[in-house]
Amino acid sequence: MAIANQDFPSRFPRLAYNHIISNKEIYFININKKLIFNMYNNRGLDLVATNIETLKPIDENLKDWILDYDRAQIEKLFL
């Protein structure tokens, strides 16, 4: 929630609240799946994996979350 709120100064929780966290780039890393999750704001996130098979089920379940301007490029990955 704090990541999503960073563009909205009146919303809490916030990453920079009382200067607790000054660097707003936070990455969640799943070592077992070799997957990196980076939510950069309330409008988007990046998922990176070393194996396309790791991303396939995510793509299948959340395909409607992909923005139209990214859709063609992402769909090429799963052909």
Secondary structure, 3 states (H helix, E strand, C coil): CCCHHHHCCCCCCCCCHHHCCCCCCCCEEECCCCEEEEEEECCEEEEEECCHHHHHHHHHHHHHHCCHHHHHHHHHHCC
